[in-house]
Every structure is written in C-alpha cells, then in structure tokens.
C-alpha cells in the first residue's frame, strides 16, 4: 500500500478518523480505512501508469506518494459517509490539488521525487558501418 492508517493520522486526529469510519464514531473502522487507501492507490495508479510500472514499489513509494495517498484516502472517507453534510472544504480542495498533481505527473510536468525509469523505446546511439560499394553506376555500365 502507498500509505497506512498512520499516514492518514498525520492529516486528522484519531477522533476525527473514528468519526469518519466508525458507526458510533468512537472506534476507527480499519476495514473502511483500508478500502479508502486501496481506492486512493487505484486512482494514483491510473495516472502513474503512464510513467511508471504500477503498482509502485520500493523507492518509488516516496514521501510525496505516501502523503498524496493519505490525502486522497481521507477525501474518500469523507465522501463515503452516509451524512455528507459538513465536508470540510479543505479536504475537497486538497483532493482536487492531488488529482491535479497526478495529472501533471502523467504529463511529466511534476515528479514524485524520483525519475521514472527510461522507456523501453528510448533512443539509443547506433553506429552503422559497411564495406565500400562494389557496384555503382560506373561499374555497371554495359550490363
């Protein structure tokens, strides 16, 4: 996964996260958090796939990717609530900013903090050499 519940808790308090996920608003429902993270990862992959092999792994899961996944997950948790009243404008603005960021990543206008691997069809310098021509216009006269 690109982020964890701990990464989301850097964006909101435990009480706020419990309020977004728990039926009674006092206990964090980890299954809802996991689903929101998976949905966020799917969205990220849809843009990252243009430049990277997905799912991202290892060094490609940078701090920028983790934070973006946490912000998008948080938006999904807000939007999946039965009572959508009171969605924080900051949450929505942050989500829109992250989607814009991933659009820019896909267009190579932004970076996740590490360069994508070279494309398989990257230009390679090739040197072609051959022997001197045996047959030419002058040597073929009369044939």
N, C-alpha and C positions, 0 to 999 in steps of 0.2 A: 504494500500500500504506500501511496505517496505521502500520507500523513497519518497521524494517530489521534486518539482522543486527547492525548496530552497536548498536541499541537493546537487543537481546537480550543482547549482550555487556556491557551495563551491569548485568545481573542475574546473570550467570555468567562464569567465566573462559573464555578460548579453549580450554583443555584440557578443561574440563567440557563445553563445546558440542561439541567434537570427539568426546568420549566418547558424547554423546547421538546424534550423527548419523553418524559415520564407522564403516565396517565394521571398521576396525582401531583406531579410537579415537584416531588421531593427527592426522587431517586432517578439517576441517569439511566436511560434505557440504552444499553450498549449496542443492541441489535439495530436500533434506529440510527445510532451514530455510525456504525459500520456500513449500513446501507447508504447513508449520505456520503460517506467517504468513497464508496465504490461508484456512486453516481458522479461525484466530482472527478474521480480518476477517469471515468469514461469520457466526460466532457473534455478534460485535458488531453487525453489520448487522441481525440478526434482532430485536434489542432496539431499536437506534437508529431503525429504520424507523418506529416508532410516533411519533417526534417529529421526525425529520429525513428529508430526501431522502438515500437511500443509493445508491451508496457515498458516504461522507462525503468532502468535498474542501476544499481551500483552508484557510481559517481554522477550519473545523470539525474538522480534524485537530490537536487541541490536544495539549499535552504529556501531559495526562491520558489521552487516547485512545492516544497512542504507547506510554506505559508499560503501560497495560492490555493492549494488543495484544501487547507483548513478554512479559508475564507469562503470558497465555493461550497464546501460541506455545510458550513454554518448557514448560508443562504438556503440550501436545500432543506435543512432542518426547520428554518423559519417558514418556508413556503409549503411544507408538508403538514403544518399544524392544522388542526380542524378549525381553530379560531385564528384567522389570518389578520384580524384586527390588530393594529399596533406594530406591524412590521417596521422595524427601525429603518429609516431612510439611509442610514449609514451602511447597514447590511446590504441593502439593494444597490447602493452606489458602489460599494466595494466589489460586489459580484459583477456589476457591469464593467468596472475597471479591470477586473481579472479576465473577463471574456475578451475585452479589447486587447489586453496584453497577449493572450494566447493567439488572437488573430494576427498580431504583429510578429509573434514567434513564427507562425506559419509562413508569413511573408518575408522572413529574415530581417525584419526591422527591429526586433528585440531578441534578447538572449536569455536563456535560463541560467546563465552563469558559466556555461561550458559550451564550447563549439560543437556543432553536430559533426558526426563522422563524415568523411568525404563520400560523395555519391559514388555509386558503382560505375557510373558512366563518366567519371571525371576525366578531363583531358590529360593525356599522357604524352610526353615528348617521345616521338618515334623517329628514328633515322633510317632512311631507306637508301640502300646503295646497290649498284649493279655494275656489270661489265660494260665496256664501251659497245655501242651499237655495231652489229655485224652487217646488218642490211640497212641501207639507206637509199635515198632517191638516186644517187650517183652510181652506187654499186649494183643496182637493179636495172640499169639501162640495158635494153636489148632483151630482156626476158619477157 
